């Protein structure tokens, strides 16, 4: 899918969300990456195979 050089990471790579944005619809709350991943403004994702990933909660002020 990706025509960029160097190529963007594929949808199944751990860093898949670092691919280039090819379509952005802030009024609808989503953007499409060149690897086929749809990112939502709540940090959820829809992968090209149809699976979804919900946003993981961020706990501020917590230390390990």
PDB file of N, CA, C and O in Angstrom, chain B, residues numbered from 101:
ATOM      1  N   UNK B 101       0.810  -1.199   0.000  1.00  0.00           N
ATOM      2  CA  UNK B 101       0.000   0.000   0.000  1.00  0.00           C
ATOM      3  C   UNK B 101       0.856   1.268   0.000  1.00  0.00           C
ATOM      4  O   UNK B 101       0.605   2.192  -0.773  1.00  0.00           O
ATOM      5  N   UNK B 102       1.847   1.305   0.853  1.00  0.00           N
ATOM      6  CA  UNK B 102       2.649   2.518   1.036  1.00  0.00           C
ATOM      7  C   UNK B 102       3.597   2.735  -0.133  1.00  0.00           C
ATOM      8  O   UNK B 102       4.325   1.824  -0.529  1.00  0.00           O
ATOM      9  N   UNK B 103       3.588   3.948  -0.686  1.00  0.00           N
ATOM     10  CA  UNK B 103       4.480   4.324  -1.774  1.00  0.00           C
ATOM     11  C   UNK B 103       5.625   5.212  -1.295  1.00  0.00           C
ATOM     12  O   UNK B 103       6.428   5.669  -2.109  1.00  0.00           O
ATOM     13  N   UNK B 104       5.713   5.463   0.007  1.00  0.00           N
ATOM     14  CA  UNK B 104       6.742   6.346   0.553  1.00  0.00           C
ATOM     15  C   UNK B 104       8.083   5.625   0.629  1.00  0.00           C
ATOM     16  O   UNK B 104       8.138   4.397   0.698  1.00  0.00           O
ATOM     17  N   UNK B 105       9.160   6.402   0.616  1.00  0.00           N
ATOM     18  CA  UNK B 105      10.501   5.863   0.793  1.00  0.00           C
ATOM     19  C   UNK B 105      11.154   6.613   1.928  1.00  0.00           C
ATOM     20  O   UNK B 105      11.237   7.838   1.845  1.00  0.00           O
ATOM     21  N   UNK B 106      11.617   5.980   2.968  1.00  0.00           N
ATOM     22  CA  UNK B 106      11.421   4.565   3.264  1.00  0.00           C
ATOM     23  C   UNK B 106       9.952   4.273   3.537  1.00  0.00           C
ATOM     24  O   UNK B 106       9.187   5.159   3.918  1.00  0.00           O
ATOM     25  N   UNK B 107       9.574   3.015   3.334  1.00  0.00           N
ATOM     26  CA  UNK B 107       8.172   2.646   3.518  1.00  0.00           C
ATOM     27  C   UNK B 107       7.735   2.810   4.971  1.00  0.00           C
ATOM     28  O   UNK B 107       8.519   2.631   5.904  1.00  0.00           O
ATOM     29  N   UNK B 108       6.482   3.150   5.129  1.00  0.00           N
ATOM     30  CA  UNK B 108       5.889   3.255   6.455  1.00  0.00           C
ATOM     31  C   UNK B 108       5.714   1.845   7.025  1.00  0.00           C
ATOM     32  O   UNK B 108       5.646   0.875   6.270  1.00  0.00           O
ATOM     33  N   UNK B 109       5.641   1.730   8.354  1.00  0.00           N
ATOM     34  CA  UNK B 109       5.459   0.411   8.957  1.00  0.00           C
ATOM     35  C   UNK B 109       4.100  -0.184   8.581  1.00  0.00           C
ATOM     36  O   UNK B 109       3.116   0.547   8.470  1.00  0.00           O
ATOM     37  N   UNK B 110       4.038  -1.500   8.386  1.00  0.00           N
ATOM     38  CA  UNK B 110       2.768  -2.143   8.052  1.00  0.00           C
ATOM     39  C   UNK B 110       1.799  -2.107   9.231  1.00  0.00           C
ATOM     40  O   UNK B 110       2.189  -1.803  10.359  1.00  0.00           O
ATOM     41  N   UNK B 111       0.550  -2.416   8.962  1.00  0.00           N
ATOM     42  CA  UNK B 111      -0.499  -2.339   9.970  1.00  0.00           C
ATOM     43  C   UNK B 111      -0.275  -3.289  11.141  1.00  0.00           C
ATOM     44  O   UNK B 111      -0.789  -3.043  12.233  1.00  0.00           O
ATOM     45  N   UNK B 112       0.482  -4.370  10.940  1.00  0.00           N
ATOM     46  CA  UNK B 112       0.700  -5.326  12.029  1.00  0.00           C
ATOM     47  C   UNK B 112       1.991  -5.069  12.805  1.00  0.00           C
ATOM     48  O   UNK B 112       2.334  -5.844  13.698  1.00  0.00           O
ATOM     49  N   UNK B 113       2.707  -3.999  12.479  1.00  0.00           N
ATOM     50  CA  UNK B 113       3.932  -3.642  13.194  1.00  0.00           C
ATOM     51  C   UNK B 113       3.594  -2.923  14.495  1.00  0.00           C
ATOM     52  O   UNK B 113       2.566  -2.251  14.578  1.00  0.00           O
ATOM     53  N   UNK B 114       4.446  -3.056  15.515  1.00  0.00           N
ATOM     54  CA  UNK B 114       4.186  -2.368  16.788  1.00  0.00           C
ATOM     55  C   UNK B 114       4.078  -0.843  16.646  1.00  0.00           C
ATOM     56  O   UNK B 114       3.338  -0.198  17.389  1.00  0.00           O
ATOM     57  N   UNK B 115       4.817  -0.275  15.693  1.00  0.00           N
ATOM     58  CA  UNK B 115       4.802   1.180  15.491  1.00  0.00           C
ATOM     59  C   UNK B 115       3.935   1.591  14.308  1.00  0.00           C
ATOM     60  O   UNK B 115       4.219   2.597  13.657  1.00  0.00           O
ATOM     61  N   UNK B 116       2.885   0.829  14.020  1.00  0.00           N
ATOM     62  CA  UNK B 116       2.034   1.078  12.855  1.00  0.00           C
ATOM     63  C   UNK B 116       1.415   2.468  12.832  1.00  0.00           C
ATOM     64  O   UNK B 116       1.103   2.989  11.761  1.00  0.00           O
ATOM     65  N   UNK B 117       1.237   3.067  13.987  1.00  0.00           N
ATOM     66  CA  UNK B 117       0.613   4.392  14.029  1.00  0.00           C
ATOM     67  C   UNK B 117       1.567   5.521  13.646  1.00  0.00           C
ATOM     68  O   UNK B 117       1.177   6.689  13.660  1.00  0.00           O
ATOM     69  N   UNK B 118       2.817   5.186  13.303  1.00  0.00           N
ATOM     70  CA  UNK B 118       3.742   6.216  12.838  1.00  0.00           C
ATOM     71  C   UNK B 118       3.738   6.348  11.316  1.00  0.00           C
ATOM     72  O   UNK B 118       4.535   7.106  10.765  1.00  0.00           O
ATOM     73  N   UNK B 119       2.855   5.624  10.632  1.00  0.00           N
ATOM     74  CA  UNK B 119       2.714   5.746   9.178  1.00  0.00           C
ATOM     75  C   UNK B 119       2.159   7.132   8.838  1.00  0.00           C
ATOM     76  O   UNK B 119       1.583   7.811   9.688  1.00  0.00           O
ATOM     77  N   UNK B 120       2.342   7.529   7.598  1.00  0.00           N
ATOM     78  CA  UNK B 120       1.887   8.856   7.158  1.00  0.00           C
ATOM     79  C   UNK B 120       0.365   8.937   7.060  1.00  0.00           C
ATOM     80  O   UNK B 120      -0.307   7.984   6.667  1.00  0.00           O
ATOM     81  N   UNK B 121      -0.140  10.080   7.422  1.00  0.00           N
ATOM     82  CA  UNK B 121      -1.569  10.371   7.338  1.00  0.00           C
ATOM     83  C   UNK B 121      -1.914  10.699   5.887  1.00  0.00           C
ATOM     84  O   UNK B 121      -1.298  11.583   5.291  1.00  0.00           O
ATOM     85  N   UNK B 122      -2.891   9.996   5.313  1.00  0.00           N
ATOM     86  CA  UNK B 122      -3.260  10.250   3.916  1.00  0.00           C
ATOM     87  C   UNK B 122      -4.647  10.865   3.783  1.00  0.00           C
ATOM     88  O   UNK B 122      -4.970  11.439   2.743  1.00  0.00           O
ATOM     89  N   UNK B 123      -5.465  10.753   4.813  1.00  0.00           N
ATOM     90  CA  UNK B 123      -6.786  11.396   4.823  1.00  0.00           C
ATOM     91  C   UNK B 123      -7.082  11.787   6.263  1.00  0.00           C
ATOM     92  O   UNK B 123      -6.820  11.019   7.188  1.00  0.00           O
ATOM     93  N   UNK B 124      -7.627  12.982   6.447  1.00  0.00           N
ATOM     94  CA  UNK B 124      -7.896  13.482   7.792  1.00  0.00           C
ATOM     95  C   UNK B 124      -9.252  14.152   7.803  1.00  0.00           C
ATOM     96  O   UNK B 124      -9.515  15.058   7.013  1.00  0.00           O
ATOM     97  N   UNK B 125     -10.100  13.709   8.691  1.00  0.00           N
ATOM     98  CA  UNK B 125     -11.446  14.269   8.824  1.00  0.00           C
ATOM     99  C   UNK B 125     -11.705  14.621  10.291  1.00  0.00           C
ATOM    100  O   UNK B 125     -12.414  13.894  10.987  1.00  0.00           O
ATOM    101  N   UNK B 126     -11.134  15.732  10.761  1.00  0.00           N
ATOM    102  CA  UNK B 126     -11.284  16.100  12.166  1.00  0.00           C
ATOM    103  C   UNK B 126     -12.739  16.356  12.558  1.00  0.00           C
ATOM    104  O   UNK B 126     -13.115  16.158  13.713  1.00  0.00           O
ATOM    105  N   UNK B 127     -13.556  16.795  11.599  1.00  0.00           N
ATOM    106  CA  UNK B 127     -14.960  17.044  11.916  1.00  0.00           C
ATOM    107  C   UNK B 127     -15.702  15.741  12.205  1.00  0.00           C
ATOM    108  O   UNK B 127     -16.752  15.752  12.846  1.00  0.00           O
ATOM    109  N   UNK B 128     -15.155  14.614  11.729  1.00  0.00           N
ATOM    110  CA  UNK B 128     -15.743  13.300  11.992  1.00  0.00           C
ATOM    111  C   UNK B 128     -14.943  12.510  13.020  1.00  0.00           C
ATOM    112  O   UNK B 128     -15.390  11.462  13.487  1.00  0.00           O
ATOM    113  N   UNK B 129     -13.761  13.012  13.373  1.00  0.00           N
ATOM    114  CA  UNK B 129     -12.966  12.392  14.427  1.00  0.00           C
ATOM    115  C   UNK B 129     -12.097  11.223  14.006  1.00  0.00           C
ATOM    116  O   UNK B 129     -11.827  10.337  14.817  1.00  0.00           O
ATOM    117  N   UNK B 130     -11.646  11.199  12.741  1.00  0.00           N
ATOM    118  CA  UNK B 130     -10.795  10.094  12.317  1.00  0.00           C
ATOM    119  C   UNK B 130      -9.807  10.517  11.240  1.00  0.00           C
ATOM    120  O   UNK B 130      -9.969  11.545  10.583  1.00  0.00           O
ATOM    121  N   UNK B 131      -8.769   9.684  11.079  1.00  0.00           N
ATOM    122  CA  UNK B 131      -7.783   9.870  10.032  1.00  0.00           C
ATOM    123  C   UNK B 131      -7.340   8.514   9.513  1.00  0.00           C
ATOM    124  O   UNK B 131      -7.344   7.528  10.250  1.00  0.00           O
ATOM    125  N   UNK B 132      -6.956   8.467   8.240  1.00  0.00           N
ATOM    126  CA  UNK B 132      -6.513   7.235   7.595  1.00  0.00           C
ATOM    127  C   UNK B 132      -5.021   7.299   7.350  1.00  0.00           C
ATOM    128  O   UNK B 132      -4.522   8.268   6.778  1.00  0.00           O
ATOM    129  N   UNK B 133      -4.304   6.269   7.782  1.00  0.00           N
ATOM    130  CA  UNK B 133      -2.877   6.173   7.536  1.00  0.00           C
ATOM    131  C   UNK B 133      -2.627   5.394   6.248  1.00  0.00           C
ATOM    132  O   UNK B 133      -3.492   4.642   5.799  1.00  0.00           O
ATOM    133  N   UNK B 134      -1.454   5.568   5.654  1.00  0.00           N
ATOM    134  CA  UNK B 134      -1.176   4.921   4.370  1.00  0.00           C
ATOM    135  C   UNK B 134      -1.082   3.402   4.484  1.00  0.00           C
ATOM    136  O   UNK B 134      -1.114   2.716   3.462  1.00  0.00           O
ATOM    137  N   UNK B 135      -0.969   2.863   5.681  1.00  0.00           N
ATOM    138  CA  UNK B 135      -0.939   1.409   5.850  1.00  0.00           C
ATOM    139  C   UNK B 135      -2.335   0.828   6.064  1.00  0.00           C
ATOM    140  O   UNK B 135      -2.474  -0.362   6.343  1.00  0.00           O
ATOM    141  N   UNK B 136      -3.367   1.661   5.933  1.00  0.00           N
ATOM    142  CA  UNK B 136      -4.742   1.189   6.038  1.00  0.00           C
ATOM    143  C   UNK B 136      -5.350   1.277   7.413  1.00  0.00           C
ATOM    144  O   UNK B 136      -6.517   0.926   7.584  1.00  0.00           O
ATOM    145  N   UNK B 137      -4.606   1.732   8.402  1.00  0.00           N
ATOM    146  CA  UNK B 137      -5.115   1.867   9.766  1.00  0.00           C
ATOM    147  C   UNK B 137      -5.923   3.160   9.866  1.00  0.00           C
ATOM    148  O   UNK B 137      -5.494   4.208   9.385  1.00  0.00           O
ATOM    149  N   UNK B 138      -7.087   3.076  10.490  1.00  0.00           N
ATOM    150  CA  UNK B 138      -7.904   4.250  10.767  1.00  0.00           C
ATOM    151  C   UNK B 138      -7.708   4.605  12.235  1.00  0.00           C
ATOM    152  O   UNK B 138      -7.949   3.777  13.114  1.00  0.00           O
ATOM    153  N   UNK B 139      -7.273   5.828  12.501  1.00  0.00           N
ATOM    154  CA  UNK B 139      -7.092   6.317  13.865  1.00  0.00           C
ATOM    155  C   UNK B 139      -8.260   7.226  14.217  1.00  0.00           C
ATOM    156  O   UNK B 139      -8.662   8.077  13.423  1.00  0.00           O
ATOM    157  N   UNK B 140      -8.799   7.038  15.415  1.00  0.00           N
ATOM    158  CA  UNK B 140      -9.898   7.871  15.883  1.00  0.00           C
ATOM    159  C   UNK B 140      -9.385   8.857  16.917  1.00  0.00           C
ATOM    160  O   UNK B 140      -8.378   8.599  17.576  1.00  0.00           O
ATOM    161  N   UNK B 141     -10.067   9.980  17.064  1.00  0.00           N
ATOM    162  CA  UNK B 141      -9.581  11.017  17.973  1.00  0.00           C
ATOM    163  C   UNK B 141      -9.622  10.612  19.440  1.00  0.00           C
ATOM    164  O   UNK B 141      -9.038  11.302  20.275  1.00  0.00           O
ATOM    165  N   UNK B 142     -10.294   9.512  19.779  1.00  0.00           N
ATOM    166  CA  UNK B 142     -10.253   9.010  21.154  1.00  0.00           C
ATOM    167  C   UNK B 142      -9.122   8.007  21.340  1.00  0.00           C
ATOM    168  O   UNK B 142      -9.054   7.335  22.369  1.00  0.00           O
ATOM    169  N   UNK B 143      -8.219   7.897  20.338  1.00  0.00           N
ATOM    170  CA  UNK B 143      -7.052   7.015  20.323  1.00  0.00           C
ATOM    171  C   UNK B 143      -7.404   5.564  20.018  1.00  0.00           C
ATOM    172  O   UNK B 143      -6.535   4.699  20.127  1.00  0.00           O
ATOM    173  N   UNK B 144      -8.631   5.269  19.646  1.00  0.00           N
ATOM    174  CA  UNK B 144      -8.977   3.935  19.179  1.00  0.00           C
ATOM    175  C   UNK B 144      -8.500   3.749  17.756  1.00  0.00           C
ATOM    176  O   UNK B 144      -8.200   4.720  17.061  1.00  0.00           O
ATOM    177  N   UNK B 145      -8.429   2.492  17.316  1.00  0.00           N
ATOM    178  CA  UNK B 145      -7.930   2.186  15.984  1.00  0.00           C
ATOM    179  C   UNK B 145      -8.791   1.114  15.329  1.00  0.00           C
ATOM    180  O   UNK B 145      -9.359   0.253  16.001  1.00  0.00           O
ATOM    181  N   UNK B 146      -8.874   1.185  14.021  1.00  0.00           N
ATOM    182  CA  UNK B 146      -9.494   0.139  13.219  1.00  0.00           C
ATOM    183  C   UNK B 146      -8.433  -0.322  12.233  1.00  0.00           C
ATOM    184  O   UNK B 146      -7.941   0.464  11.423  1.00  0.00           O
ATOM    185  N   UNK B 147      -8.082  -1.613  12.307  1.00  0.00           N
ATOM    186  CA  UNK B 147      -7.038  -2.167  11.463  1.00  0.00           C
ATOM    187  C   UNK B 147      -7.623  -2.650  10.136  1.00  0.00           C
ATOM    188  O   UNK B 147      -8.822  -2.916  10.055  1.00  0.00           O
ATOM    189  N   UNK B 148      -6.798  -2.767   9.101  1.00  0.00           N
ATOM    190  CA  UNK B 148      -7.308  -3.165   7.783  1.00  0.00           C
ATOM    191  C   UNK B 148      -8.017  -4.515   7.768  1.00  0.00           C
ATOM    192  O   UNK B 148      -8.872  -4.744   6.913  1.00  0.00           O
ATOM    193  N   UNK B 149      -7.686  -5.406   8.686  1.00  0.00           N
ATOM    194  CA  UNK B 149      -8.345  -6.718   8.710  1.00  0.00           C
ATOM    195  C   UNK B 149      -9.700  -6.683   9.409  1.00  0.00           C
ATOM    196  O   UNK B 149     -10.362  -7.713   9.537  1.00  0.00           O
ATOM    197  N   UNK B 150     -10.113  -5.497   9.861  1.00  0.00           N
ATOM    198  CA  UNK B 150     -11.419  -5.338  10.494  1.00  0.00           C
ATOM    199  C   UNK B 150     -11.401  -5.394  12.008  1.00  0.00           C
ATOM    200  O   UNK B 150     -12.426  -5.141  12.641  1.00  0.00           O
ATOM    201  N   UNK B 151     -10.264  -5.718  12.607  1.00  0.00           N
ATOM    202  CA  UNK B 151     -10.194  -5.739  14.068  1.00  0.00           C
ATOM    203  C   UNK B 151     -10.050  -4.313  14.593  1.00  0.00           C
ATOM    204  O   UNK B 151      -9.540  -3.424  13.911  1.00  0.00           O
ATOM    205  N   UNK B 152     -10.509  -4.129  15.807  1.00  0.00           N
ATOM    206  CA  UNK B 152     -10.416  -2.801  16.415  1.00  0.00           C
ATOM    207  C   UNK B 152      -9.618  -2.893  17.703  1.00  0.00           C
ATOM    208  O   UNK B 152      -9.554  -3.938  18.351  1.00  0.00           O
ATOM    209  N   UNK B 153      -9.023  -1.788  18.046  1.00  0.00           N
ATOM    210  CA  UNK B 153      -8.296  -1.665  19.302  1.00  0.00           C
ATOM    211  C   UNK B 153      -8.814  -0.423  19.987  1.00  0.00           C
ATOM    212  O   UNK B 153      -8.845   0.661  19.404  1.00  0.00           O
ATOM    213  N   UNK B 154      -9.217  -0.590  21.220  1.00  0.00           N
ATOM    214  CA  UNK B 154      -9.701   0.570  21.958  1.00  0.00           C
ATOM    215  C   UNK B 154      -8.526   1.280  22.611  1.00  0.00           C
ATOM    216  O   UNK B 154      -7.449   0.713  22.795  1.00  0.00           O
ATOM    217  N   UNK B 155      -8.762   2.508  22.947  1.00  0.00           N
ATOM    218  CA  UNK B 155      -7.734   3.311  23.587  1.00  0.00           C
ATOM    219  C   UNK B 155      -7.454   2.762  24.972  1.00  0.00           C
ATOM    220  O   UNK B 155      -8.371   2.399  25.708  1.00  0.00           O
ATOM    221  N   UNK B 156      -6.180   2.705  25.318  1.00  0.00           N
ATOM    222  CA  UNK B 156      -5.808   2.284  26.662  1.00  0.00           C
ATOM    223  C   UNK B 156      -5.802   3.511  27.554  1.00  0.00           C
ATOM    224  O   UNK B 156      -5.282   4.558  27.167  1.00  0.00           O
ATOM    225  N   UNK B 157      -6.376   3.393  28.744  1.00  0.00           N
ATOM    226  CA  UNK B 157      -6.415   4.550  29.641  1.00  0.00           C
ATOM    227  C   UNK B 157      -5.017   4.967  30.086  1.00  0.00           C
ATOM    228  O   UNK B 157      -4.152   4.128  30.338  1.00  0.00           O
ATOM    229  N   UNK B 158      -4.819   6.256  30.174  1.00  0.00           N
ATOM    230  CA  UNK B 158      -3.546   6.810  30.644  1.00  0.00           C
ATOM    231  C   UNK B 158      -3.757   7.253  32.085  1.00  0.00           C
ATOM    232  O   UNK B 158      -4.646   8.051  32.380  1.00  0.00           O
ATOM    233  N   UNK B 159      -2.931   6.726  32.970  1.00  0.00           N
ATOM    234  CA  UNK B 159      -3.055   7.068  34.382  1.00  0.00           C
ATOM    235  C   UNK B 159      -1.994   8.110  34.723  1.00  0.00           C
ATOM    236  O   UNK B 159      -0.807   7.792  34.794  1.00  0.00           O
ATOM    237  N   UNK B 160      -2.413   9.323  34.929  1.00  0.00           N
ATOM    238  CA  UNK B 160      -1.497  10.412  35.239  1.00  0.00           C
ATOM    239  C   UNK B 160      -1.060  10.337  36.689  1.00  0.00           C
ATOM    240  O   UNK B 160      -1.850  10.002  37.571  1.00  0.00           O
ATOM    241  N   UNK B 161       0.190  10.650  36.925  1.00  0.00           N
ATOM    242  CA  UNK B 161       0.698  10.733  38.278  1.00  0.00           C
ATOM    243  C   UNK B 161       1.044   9.389  38.920  1.00  0.00           C
ATOM    244  O   UNK B 161       1.367   9.348  40.107  1.00  0.00           O
ATOM    245  N   UNK B 162       0.985   8.319  38.187  1.00  0.00           N
ATOM    246  CA  UNK B 162       1.301   7.000  38.730  1.00  0.00           C
ATOM    247  C   UNK B 162       2.738   6.656  38.413  1.00  0.00           C
ATOM    248  O   UNK B 162       3.225   6.940  37.318  1.00  0.00           O
ATOM    249  N   UNK B 163       3.411   6.051  39.356  1.00  0.00           N
ATOM    250  CA  UNK B 163       4.771   5.590  39.137  1.00  0.00           C
ATOM    251  C   UNK B 163       4.827   4.094  39.333  1.00  0.00           C
ATOM    252  O   UNK B 163       4.041   3.517  40.085  1.00  0.00           O
ATOM    253  N   UNK B 164       5.766   3.474  38.647  1.00  0.00           N
ATOM    254  CA  UNK B 164       5.887   2.020  38.731  1.00  0.00           C
ATOM    255  C   UNK B 164       6.595   1.594  39.996  1.00  0.00           C
ATOM    256  O   UNK B 164       6.782   0.399  40.226  1.00  0.00           O
TER     257      UNK B 164
END
